[in-house]
């Protein structure tokens, strides 16, 4: 009996250890992909808009996407926002992410779960004034708010979620900026 219990305990420890290193490997792989997506889709340059108008437009865009703005600094040009994951994605958009990313996730961690109940989406935006332009840099990651003793969490969005979120945020930002320009202009 003790031999069976010992064997089962060792098996469970190996399984948990394998899952945690698998999740870390998955998080690293997603991080590499996300940096590439952030370099391609996370930075945009706009001309003929002030930093203040751009920041105001992003604040409205975040509000429309159900993101809660936690911090803004108009002087330095910084906004951070948070929401329950998978926002700013809708349920249908997240189902699309799961279809694309599930195979890769399970390759790293066989018992991988898509339960995001203990995660927050955290987004930050930096606005940098150049000569006549404004450069806007968008970044995103997951923030775990659950019990760290029962789970080693990932910190990276699945890359497909990052891609969808960035496109969605830029589209909303550009709609708001266009409307502001039309209603604010003399």
C-alpha positions as CSV (number, residue, x, y, z in Angstrom):
1,X,0.0,0.0,0.0
2,X,2.8,2.5,0.9
3,X,4.6,1.6,-2.3
4,X,1.4,2.4,-4.4
5,X,0.9,5.7,-2.5
6,X,4.5,6.6,-3.1
7,X,4.4,5.8,-6.8
8,X,1.1,7.8,-7.1
9,X,2.6,10.8,-5.2
10,X,5.7,10.8,-7.4
11,X,3.6,10.5,-10.6
12,X,1.5,13.5,-9.5
13,X,4.6,15.6,-8.7
14,X,6.1,14.8,-12.1
15,X,2.8,15.7,-13.8
16,X,2.6,19.0,-11.9
17,X,6.2,19.8,-12.5
18,X,5.9,19.0,-16.2
19,X,2.8,21.2,-16.5
20,X,4.5,24.1,-14.8
21,X,7.5,24.0,-17.1
22,X,5.2,23.5,-20.0
23,X,3.3,26.6,-19.1
24,X,6.5,28.6,-18.8
25,X,7.6,27.3,-22.2
26,X,4.2,28.3,-23.7
27,X,4.4,31.7,-22.1
28,X,7.9,32.2,-23.5
29,X,6.8,31.1,-27.0
30,X,3.7,33.4,-26.9
31,X,6.0,36.2,-25.7
32,X,8.3,35.8,-28.7
33,X,5.3,35.9,-31.1
34,X,3.7,38.9,-29.2
35,X,6.9,41.0,-29.5
36,X,6.8,40.4,-33.3
37,X,3.1,41.4,-33.4
38,X,3.8,44.4,-31.2
39,X,6.5,45.5,-33.5
40,X,4.2,45.2,-36.6
41,X,0.8,46.2,-35.1
42,X,1.6,47.8,-31.8
43,X,3.2,51.1,-33.0
44,X,1.5,53.6,-35.3
45,X,2.5,57.2,-36.3
46,X,-0.2,59.8,-36.8
47,X,0.3,63.3,-38.2
48,X,-1.9,66.3,-37.7
49,X,-3.2,65.3,-34.3
50,X,-1.9,66.6,-30.9
51,X,-0.8,64.4,-28.1
52,X,-3.7,65.6,-26.0
53,X,-6.3,64.8,-28.7
54,X,-4.7,61.4,-29.4
55,X,-4.8,60.5,-25.7
56,X,-8.4,61.7,-25.4
57,X,-9.4,59.6,-28.3
58,X,-7.7,56.5,-26.8
59,X,-9.4,57.1,-23.5
60,X,-12.8,57.1,-25.3
61,X,-11.8,54.0,-27.4
62,X,-10.8,52.1,-24.2
63,X,-14.2,53.0,-22.6
64,X,-16.1,51.8,-25.7
65,X,-14.2,48.5,-25.5
66,X,-15.0,48.1,-21.8
67,X,-11.5,48.7,-20.6
68,X,-11.2,50.5,-17.3
69,X,-8.6,53.2,-17.3
70,X,-6.4,53.0,-14.2
71,X,-3.8,55.6,-14.9
72,X,-3.3,58.5,-17.2
73,X,-0.5,61.1,-17.4
74,X,-1.0,63.7,-20.1
75,X,2.3,65.3,-19.4
76,X,4.4,62.1,-20.1
77,X,1.9,60.6,-22.5
78,X,0.9,57.4,-20.8
79,X,-2.4,55.5,-20.3
80,X,-2.9,52.1,-18.6
81,X,-6.1,50.2,-18.5
82,X,-7.4,46.8,-17.3
83,X,-10.4,44.6,-17.7
84,X,-11.5,41.0,-17.0
85,X,-9.9,38.8,-19.6
86,X,-10.4,38.2,-22.5
87,X,-11.6,41.8,-23.0
88,X,-11.2,43.7,-25.2
89,X,-12.1,40.5,-27.1
90,X,-15.7,39.3,-27.3
91,X,-16.7,35.7,-26.5
92,X,-16.8,34.9,-30.3
93,X,-13.4,36.4,-30.9
94,X,-12.0,34.5,-28.0
95,X,-13.5,31.2,-29.4
96,X,-11.6,32.0,-32.6
97,X,-8.4,32.4,-30.6
98,X,-8.9,29.1,-28.8
99,X,-9.3,27.3,-32.2
100,X,-6.1,28.7,-33.4
101,X,-4.0,28.5,-30.3
102,X,-5.3,25.4,-28.5
103,X,-3.1,22.9,-30.3
104,X,0.1,24.8,-29.5
105,X,-1.0,25.3,-25.9
106,X,-1.7,21.6,-25.4
107,X,1.7,20.7,-27.0
108,X,3.4,22.5,-24.1
109,X,0.9,21.7,-21.3
110,X,-1.3,18.6,-21.8
111,X,-3.8,19.7,-19.1
112,X,-3.9,23.4,-20.4
113,X,-7.2,25.1,-19.6
114,X,-8.7,28.2,-21.2
115,X,-10.3,29.4,-18.0
116,X,-9.6,33.1,-17.7
117,X,-11.6,33.7,-14.6
118,X,-8.5,34.6,-12.6
119,X,-6.9,36.9,-15.3
120,X,-7.1,40.5,-16.1
121,X,-6.2,42.0,-19.5
122,X,-3.7,44.8,-18.9
123,X,-3.0,47.3,-21.6
124,X,-0.6,50.3,-21.7
125,X,-0.2,53.0,-24.3
126,X,2.7,55.5,-24.7
127,X,2.3,58.7,-26.8
128,X,5.5,60.2,-28.0
129,X,5.6,63.6,-29.8
130,X,8.0,63.6,-32.8
131,X,8.6,66.6,-35.1
132,X,5.1,66.9,-36.6
133,X,3.8,63.5,-35.7
134,X,2.6,61.5,-32.7
135,X,3.9,58.0,-32.2
136,X,1.6,55.7,-30.3
137,X,2.9,52.4,-28.8
138,X,0.4,49.8,-27.5
139,X,1.3,46.9,-25.3
140,X,-0.7,44.1,-23.7
141,X,-0.3,41.3,-21.2
142,X,-2.2,39.1,-18.8
143,X,-2.2,39.9,-15.1
144,X,-3.0,36.9,-12.8
145,X,-5.2,37.7,-9.8
146,X,-5.9,34.1,-8.6
147,X,-4.2,31.7,-6.2
148,X,-0.6,31.4,-7.2
149,X,-0.2,28.3,-5.0
150,X,-2.5,26.3,-7.2
151,X,-1.4,27.6,-10.6
152,X,1.7,28.9,-12.3
153,X,0.1,31.5,-14.6
154,X,1.0,32.7,-18.1
155,X,1.6,36.4,-18.5
156,X,1.3,36.7,-22.3
157,X,-1.8,36.9,-24.3
158,X,-2.2,34.1,-26.9
159,X,-0.7,35.8,-30.0
160,X,-3.9,35.6,-32.0
161,X,-5.7,37.4,-29.1
162,X,-3.0,40.1,-29.3
163,X,-3.5,40.5,-33.0
164,X,-7.3,40.8,-32.8
165,X,-7.1,43.1,-29.8
166,X,-4.6,45.5,-31.4
167,X,-6.6,45.7,-34.7
168,X,-9.8,46.3,-32.7
169,X,-8.2,49.0,-30.5
170,X,-6.7,50.9,-33.4
171,X,-10.0,50.8,-35.3
172,X,-11.9,52.2,-32.4
173,X,-9.2,54.8,-31.8
174,X,-9.3,56.0,-35.4
175,X,-13.1,56.2,-35.4
176,X,-13.0,58.3,-32.2
177,X,-10.1,60.5,-33.4
178,X,-12.0,61.1,-36.7
179,X,-15.2,62.0,-35.0
180,X,-13.3,64.3,-32.5
181,X,-11.6,66.1,-35.4
182,X,-14.8,66.6,-37.2
183,X,-16.7,67.9,-34.1
184,X,-13.8,69.9,-32.5
185,X,-12.3,71.5,-35.6
186,X,-13.2,75.2,-36.2
